Amino acid sequence: MAEKTVDTTHALITLEDLKDYLKDPGDQFDITLTALINAVSLYLEKECGGRIFIEATYSTLYLDGTGNKMLRIPHYPITSITSVHENDVLLTGGADYSTSYDYVIYGAEGEGYLWKGGGWAEGLKNIKLTGLKAGYTLATIPEDLKLAAKILITKEWEKQQNKAGAEDVRTIGEYTSTWNFKKDEFTQNVINRYRRMVP
């Protein structure tokens, strides 16, 4: 029997969560459901501008200074940062906006910003971040995002069970997909809400 593995670097829900949502279809469909979890999770990442939702650590990241006080970080919500350099100068980070710190991690709504009172010096790739840890753990993924994944998977699952839409092109290989999930209004609103902010 083929191995069934949820891709823990991308999957937005667990197999157990999905089976509970589907009213437990039985273990005989685990391989198919796992493939759908992986494919839909990657699909949502793509639809959200290439955003990676599951928490990961990025060893080195270079960003352009814009002169603004808020510097957008492409991976978020931010958990921690080992170091931040601006024009090769090490900055100190803190948890409040006092003058004791050069910058503060800002992301009350799960956003990804670094705030610097004097503004970030303008330049190309002049801001260097090391050890950026960002993203959601499986336990902290927003409920609406998880529900969107379940809705999309359920639509495809029902198509397969009813043998409807057999003429549509669908492939699941290496967790990529070519079929059209035909997003409903709720799912589209979720995608719009979590679409990646471009620095």
TORMIKOL-736601 format. One record per residue: x, y, z of N, C-alpha, C in turn. Coordinates in nm, 3 decimals. Example, Ala and Ser with C-alpha at 12.3 -4.5 7.8 and 13.67 -1.06 7.14 Angstrom:
# residues 2
1.319|-0.569|0.780|1.230|-0.450|0.780|1.320|-0.330|0.780
1.285|-0.225|0.708|1.367|-0.106|0.714|1.290|0.003|0.787
END
This chain:
# residues 199
0.084|-0.119|0.000|0.000|0.000|0.000|0.088|0.125|0.000
0.052|0.225|-0.082|0.133|0.347|-0.092|0.131|0.424|0.040
0.241|0.491|0.065|0.251|0.569|0.188|0.164|0.693|0.177
0.098|0.730|0.285|0.016|0.850|0.288|0.076|0.946|0.390
0.122|1.061|0.342|0.190|1.156|0.428|0.140|1.297|0.400
0.096|1.365|0.503|0.060|1.506|0.490|0.188|1.587|0.489
0.198|1.680|0.396|0.316|1.765|0.382|0.316|1.868|0.494
0.391|1.843|0.600|0.386|1.928|0.719|0.445|2.067|0.698
0.516|2.088|0.587|0.571|2.222|0.560|0.469|2.312|0.491
0.356|2.254|0.447|0.255|2.333|0.376|0.111|2.306|0.421
0.082|2.186|0.469|-0.056|2.147|0.496|-0.122|2.237|0.599
-0.241|2.285|0.567|-0.314|2.377|0.654|-0.405|2.304|0.753
-0.435|2.179|0.726|-0.518|2.099|0.816|-0.461|1.959|0.825
-0.504|1.885|0.926|-0.460|1.747|0.941|-0.562|1.654|0.874
-0.519|1.533|0.848|-0.609|1.433|0.792|-0.726|1.407|0.887
-0.697|1.405|1.016|-0.802|1.379|1.115|-0.907|1.491|1.113
-0.862|1.617|1.102|-0.955|1.730|1.095|-1.045|1.718|0.973
-0.985|1.683|0.861|-1.062|1.672|0.737|-1.163|1.559|0.745
-1.122|1.444|0.797|-1.214|1.330|0.806|-1.330|1.361|0.900
-1.303|1.435|1.006|-1.410|1.477|1.096|-1.507|1.570|1.024
-1.454|1.661|0.943|-1.537|1.754|0.867|-1.623|1.681|0.764
-1.565|1.575|0.705|-1.636|1.496|0.605|-1.724|1.387|0.668
-1.738|1.390|0.798|-1.814|1.288|0.872|-1.749|1.150|0.859
-1.615|1.147|0.868|-1.533|1.026|0.870|-1.566|0.928|0.756
-1.510|0.951|0.637|-1.537|0.864|0.523|-1.469|0.727|0.530
-1.384|0.706|0.630|-1.318|0.576|0.642|-1.172|0.581|0.599
-1.095|0.483|0.648|-0.951|0.482|0.621|-0.917|0.448|0.477
-1.008|0.387|0.404|-0.976|0.342|0.268|-0.950|0.459|0.173
-0.990|0.581|0.212|-0.971|0.698|0.126|-0.857|0.788|0.173
-0.779|0.744|0.270|-0.676|0.829|0.330|-0.574|0.880|0.228
-0.534|0.797|0.134|-0.434|0.839|0.036|-0.488|0.953|-0.049
-0.611|0.940|-0.096|-0.672|1.044|-0.178|-0.691|1.172|-0.098
-0.742|1.160|0.024|-0.766|1.279|0.107|-0.637|1.350|0.143
-0.532|1.272|0.168|-0.402|1.332|0.199|-0.349|1.409|0.078
-0.363|1.351|-0.040|-0.319|1.420|-0.162|-0.397|1.549|-0.182
-0.526|1.547|-0.151|-0.608|1.668|-0.164|-0.568|1.775|-0.062
-0.537|1.734|0.060|-0.490|1.830|0.161|-0.364|1.900|0.111
-0.270|1.822|0.061|-0.144|1.879|0.015|-0.165|1.970|-0.107
-0.246|1.924|-0.202|-0.269|2.003|-0.323|-0.343|2.132|-0.293
-0.448|2.126|-0.211|-0.526|2.245|-0.179|-0.444|2.344|-0.097
-0.361|2.295|-0.007|-0.276|2.384|0.073|-0.181|2.462|-0.017
-0.119|2.394|-0.112|-0.030|2.463|-0.207|-0.109|2.556|-0.298
-0.228|2.515|-0.334|-0.314|2.599|-0.417|-0.347|2.730|-0.345
-0.382|2.723|-0.217|-0.412|2.843|-0.141|-0.289|2.932|-0.124
-0.173|2.871|-0.106|-0.049|2.951|-0.099|-0.030|3.028|-0.230
-0.048|2.959|-0.342|-0.032|3.024|-0.473|-0.133|3.137|-0.491
-0.261|3.110|-0.457|-0.365|3.211|-0.470|-0.340|3.331|-0.379
-0.270|3.309|-0.269|-0.239|3.418|-0.175|-0.104|3.483|-0.207
-0.064|3.476|-0.332|0.056|3.546|-0.377|0.186|3.476|-0.346
0.180|3.344|-0.329|0.302|3.270|-0.298|0.338|3.273|-0.151
0.243|3.311|-0.068|0.268|3.317|0.076|0.280|3.178|0.135
0.379|3.157|0.223|0.395|3.031|0.294|0.337|3.049|0.434
0.235|2.970|0.467|0.164|2.990|0.593|0.229|2.919|0.712
0.284|2.801|0.688|0.339|2.723|0.799|0.472|2.782|0.844
0.490|2.787|0.976|0.608|2.849|1.034|0.737|2.786|0.983
0.832|2.872|0.946|0.963|2.827|0.899|1.067|2.930|0.942
1.193|2.891|0.937|1.303|2.982|0.969|1.381|3.011|0.842
1.403|3.140|0.817|1.476|3.186|0.699|1.611|3.239|0.745
1.719|3.174|0.701|1.851|3.205|0.756|1.895|3.347|0.725
1.879|3.392|0.600|1.920|3.527|0.562|1.821|3.584|0.462
1.782|3.708|0.485|1.685|3.775|0.398|1.731|3.919|0.378
1.739|3.964|0.252|1.778|4.101|0.220|1.657|4.177|0.168
1.635|4.297|0.221|1.522|4.380|0.181|1.570|4.519|0.144
1.490|4.589|0.064|1.522|4.726|0.025|1.469|4.823|0.129
1.554|4.913|0.175|1.509|5.020|0.262|1.431|5.122|0.180
1.319|5.170|0.234|1.231|5.259|0.157|1.227|5.402|0.210
1.286|5.425|0.326|1.275|5.556|0.388|1.155|5.568|0.479
1.064|5.471|0.473|0.945|5.472|0.559|0.976|5.413|0.697
0.888|5.442|0.793|0.906|5.388|0.928|0.871|5.240|0.935
0.779|5.195|0.849|0.735|5.056|0.850|0.801|4.980|0.736
0.870|4.872|0.769|0.935|4.786|0.669|0.859|4.656|0.660
0.802|4.627|0.544|0.725|4.504|0.525|0.818|4.384|0.513
0.781|4.276|0.583|0.855|4.150|0.578|0.771|4.050|0.499
0.829|3.981|0.399|0.749|3.893|0.313|0.695|3.767|0.380
0.753|3.727|0.494|0.706|3.609|0.566|0.653|3.654|0.702
0.531|3.615|0.734|0.466|3.664|0.856|0.351|3.573|0.891
0.296|3.579|1.013|0.335|3.664|1.125|0.475|3.631|1.177
0.543|3.733|1.224|0.681|3.718|1.270|0.682|3.664|1.412
0.760|3.559|1.434|0.778|3.504|1.569|0.903|3.563|1.634
1.013|3.564|1.561|1.138|3.617|1.616|1.237|3.644|1.503
1.337|3.726|1.535|1.445|3.757|1.442|1.575|3.754|1.522
1.676|3.686|1.467|1.805|3.679|1.537|1.877|3.813|1.531
1.887|3.872|1.412|1.954|4.001|1.400|1.904|4.079|1.280
1.914|4.212|1.290|1.879|4.302|1.180|1.995|4.399|1.160
2.042|4.407|1.037|2.147|4.503|1.000|2.092|4.603|0.899
2.126|4.729|0.917|2.091|4.833|0.822|2.221|4.897|0.775
2.250|4.885|0.644|2.377|4.934|0.590|2.495|4.880|0.672
2.490|4.750|0.702|2.595|4.677|0.775|2.609|4.716|0.922
2.514|4.792|0.974|2.515|4.830|1.116|2.413|4.745|1.190
2.454|4.677|1.297|2.364|4.594|1.376|2.269|4.682|1.456
2.138|4.651|1.446|2.037|4.725|1.519|1.986|4.643|1.637
1.933|4.711|1.737|1.875|4.642|1.852|1.723|4.644|1.840
1.661|4.531|1.871|1.517|4.521|1.863|1.454|4.506|1.999
1.329|4.549|2.011|1.260|4.539|2.140|1.112|4.519|2.122
1.043|4.523|2.235|0.901|4.492|2.236|0.813|4.616|2.248
0.873|4.735|2.258|0.791|4.856|2.267|0.856|4.966|2.183
0.791|5.081|2.182|0.836|5.189|2.096|0.925|5.290|2.168
0.990|5.248|2.275|1.077|5.340|2.348|1.203|5.367|2.267
1.273|5.471|2.304|1.396|5.508|2.233|1.511|5.413|2.265
1.487|5.314|2.351|1.593|5.219|2.386|1.622|5.122|2.272
1.530|5.110|2.178|1.546|5.013|2.070|1.547|5.083|1.935
1.619|5.021|1.842|1.623|5.075|1.706|1.498|5.039|1.628
1.443|4.918|1.651|1.325|4.875|1.577|1.236|4.788|1.667
1.111|4.774|1.625|1.014|4.693|1.698|0.941|4.605|1.597
0.920|4.478|1.633|0.838|4.390|1.551|0.693|4.430|1.568
0.626|4.455|1.457|0.488|4.501|1.461|0.401|4.405|1.380
0.293|4.357|1.438|0.207|4.265|1.364|0.086|4.223|1.443
0.014|4.321|1.497|-0.102|4.291|1.581|-0.208|4.210|1.506
-0.218|4.228|1.375|-0.318|4.157|1.295|-0.255|4.042|1.216
-0.142|3.994|1.264|-0.076|3.887|1.191|0.000|3.937|1.071
0.027|4.068|1.069|0.100|4.127|0.958|0.248|4.108|0.980
0.329|4.157|0.890|0.473|4.143|0.904|0.545|4.273|0.879
0.567|4.350|0.984|0.636|4.478|0.971|0.746|4.490|1.078
0.848|4.566|1.045|0.943|4.614|1.143|0.930|4.766|1.145
0.907|4.821|1.263|0.889|4.965|1.279|1.018|5.027|1.330
1.059|5.136|1.267|1.181|5.208|1.308|1.148|5.356|1.312
1.162|5.414|1.431|1.120|5.552|1.452|1.176|5.652|1.353
1.303|5.641|1.320|1.366|5.735|1.228|1.350|5.699|1.082
1.280|5.590|1.056|1.263|5.544|0.918|1.379|5.455|0.876
1.352|5.367|0.781|1.454|5.276|0.729|1.530|5.342|0.616
1.662|5.342|0.624|1.745|5.408|0.524|1.716|5.352|0.384
1.701|5.441|0.288|1.674|5.398|0.152|1.796|5.328|0.094
1.770|5.225|0.016|1.879|5.152|-0.047|1.833|5.020|-0.105
1.914|4.961|-0.191|1.884|4.832|-0.251|1.947|4.722|-0.169
1.864|4.632|-0.115|1.910|4.518|-0.036|2.004|4.562|0.077
1.976|4.679|0.136|2.062|4.731|0.243|2.015|4.689|0.382
1.901|4.618|0.389|1.851|4.566|0.516|1.871|4.415|0.516
1.946|4.366|0.615|1.974|4.223|0.623|1.913|4.166|0.750
1.828|4.063|0.732|1.768|3.992|0.844|1.828|3.853|0.851
1.863|3.809|0.970|1.909|3.671|0.989|1.819|3.601|1.090
1.801|3.472|1.069|1.723|3.391|1.162|1.580|3.437|1.177
1.517|3.479|1.066|1.376|3.518|1.073|1.289|3.393|1.089
1.212|3.388|1.195|1.117|3.280|1.217|0.977|3.339|1.201
0.901|3.285|1.105|0.772|3.346|1.075|0.676|3.242|1.020
0.547|3.270|1.040|0.442|3.180|0.993|0.361|3.127|1.110
0.257|3.050|1.077|0.170|2.991|1.178|0.214|2.849|1.211
0.197|2.811|1.335|0.205|2.668|1.368|0.072|2.607|1.330
0.065|2.476|1.323|-0.060|2.410|1.287|-0.171|2.447|1.385
-0.134|2.469|1.511|-0.234|2.501|1.614|-0.283|2.645|1.605
-0.208|2.733|1.538|-0.247|2.874|1.534|-0.295|2.922|1.397
-0.307|2.831|1.301|-0.360|2.870|1.170|-0.501|2.925|1.190
-0.533|3.041|1.135|-0.667|3.099|1.153|-0.777|3.005|1.108
-0.886|3.004|1.183|-0.996|2.912|1.155|-1.058|2.934|1.018
-1.066|3.060|0.974|-1.127|3.084|0.843|-1.040|3.029|0.730
-0.909|3.031|0.748|-0.819|2.976|0.648|-0.832|2.824|0.642
-0.842|2.762|0.759|-0.861|2.616|0.763|-0.995|2.577|0.701
-1.099|2.657|0.728|-1.230|2.626|0.673|-1.229|2.639|0.521
-1.159|2.738|0.469|-1.149|2.754|0.323|-1.086|2.631|0.261
-0.982|2.577|0.325|-0.918|2.455|0.274|-1.016|2.339|0.277
-1.093|2.326|0.384|-1.189|2.216|0.395|-1.299|2.228|0.290
-1.344|2.349|0.263|-1.449|2.370|0.164|-1.400|2.330|0.024
-1.280|2.373|-0.010|-1.225|2.340|-0.142|-1.203|2.190|-0.157
-1.153|2.127|-0.052|-1.131|1.982|-0.058|-1.264|1.909|-0.070
-1.364|1.954|0.007|-1.494|1.890|0.004|-1.557|1.896|-0.135
-1.543|2.011|-0.202|-1.598|2.024|-0.338|-1.535|1.922|-0.432
-1.404|1.909|-0.424|-1.336|1.813|-0.511|-1.371|1.670|-0.472
-1.379|1.646|-0.343|-1.413|1.512|-0.293|-1.552|1.471|-0.342
-1.647|1.561|-0.333|-1.783|1.530|-0.377|-1.789|1.507|-0.528
-1.708|1.580|-0.602|-1.701|1.556|-0.747|-1.654|1.414|-0.775
-1.553|1.372|-0.704|-1.498|1.238|-0.726|-1.599|1.131|-0.687
-1.668|1.151|-0.576|-1.764|1.052|-0.529|-1.886|1.042|-0.620
-1.927|1.155|-0.674|-2.044|1.158|-0.761|-2.009|1.136|-0.908
-1.879|1.123|-0.935|-1.831|1.106|-1.072|-1.872|1.223|-1.161
-1.897|1.338|-1.099|-1.936|1.455|-1.177|-1.813|1.531|-1.222
-1.826|1.599|-1.334|-1.715|1.679|-1.383|-1.596|1.598|-1.426
-1.622|1.474|-1.474|-1.512|1.386|-1.512|-1.433|1.441|-1.630
-1.497|1.533|-1.705|-1.428|1.588|-1.822|-1.325|1.693|-1.784
-1.335|1.742|-1.662|-1.238|1.843|-1.618|-1.099|1.782|-1.605
-0.998|1.864|-1.632|-0.860|1.817|-1.618|-0.817|1.837|-1.474
-0.775|1.732|-1.409|-0.726|1.741|-1.272|-0.604|1.653|-1.259
-0.500|1.700|-1.198|-0.384|1.617|-1.170|-0.339|1.642|-1.028
-0.295|1.537|-0.960|-0.234|1.550|-0.829|-0.102|1.474|-0.836
0.003|1.549|-0.848|0.135|1.488|-0.854|0.233|1.583|-0.789
0.307|1.532|-0.694|0.396|1.619|-0.616|0.319|1.738|-0.560
0.195|1.712|-0.525|0.109|1.809|-0.459|0.082|1.934|-0.542
0.088|1.921|-0.674|0.049|2.032|-0.760|-0.088|2.000|-0.820
-0.157|2.101|-0.867|-0.290|2.078|-0.920|-0.316|2.164|-1.042
-0.397|2.116|-1.133|-0.434|2.192|-1.251|-0.583|2.212|-1.263
-0.661|2.159|-1.167|-0.805|2.172|-1.179|-0.852|2.306|-1.122
-0.972|2.342|-1.157|-1.032|2.466|-1.108|-1.122|2.434|-0.990
-1.089|2.487|-0.874|-1.167|2.457|-0.754|-1.299|2.536|-0.750
-1.316|2.633|-0.841|-1.438|2.713|-0.847|-1.472|2.770|-0.709
-1.393|2.866|-0.668|-1.404|2.924|-0.535|-1.541|2.990|-0.512
-1.596|2.970|-0.394|-1.717|3.041|-0.359|-1.679|3.176|-0.299
-1.781|3.255|-0.263|-1.754|3.390|-0.214|-1.674|3.388|-0.085
-1.708|3.297|0.007|-1.635|3.289|0.133|-1.488|3.259|0.110
-1.461|3.158|0.027|-1.322|3.119|0.001|-1.246|3.232|-0.066
-1.308|3.301|-0.161|-1.241|3.413|-0.227|-1.212|3.525|-0.129
-1.304|3.552|-0.037|-1.281|3.655|0.064|-1.163|3.617|0.155
-1.153|3.489|0.190|-1.041|3.443|0.272|-0.910|3.462|0.197
-0.908|3.426|0.070|-0.788|3.443|-0.011|-0.748|3.590|-0.016
-0.845|3.677|-0.036|-0.816|3.820|-0.040|-0.760|3.869|0.094
-0.813|3.815|0.204|-0.770|3.858|0.338|-0.627|3.818|0.366
-0.586|3.699|0.317|-0.453|3.649|0.350|-0.354|3.660|0.234
-0.391|3.736|0.131|-0.299|3.752|0.019|-0.171|3.818|0.065
-0.060|3.767|0.017|0.071|3.812|0.063|0.094|3.960|0.034
0.144|4.031|0.135|0.184|4.170|0.117|0.320|4.172|0.049
0.332|4.252|-0.054|0.458|4.260|-0.127|0.542|4.372|-0.067
0.668|4.341|-0.027|0.752|4.445|0.032|0.775|4.561|-0.064
END
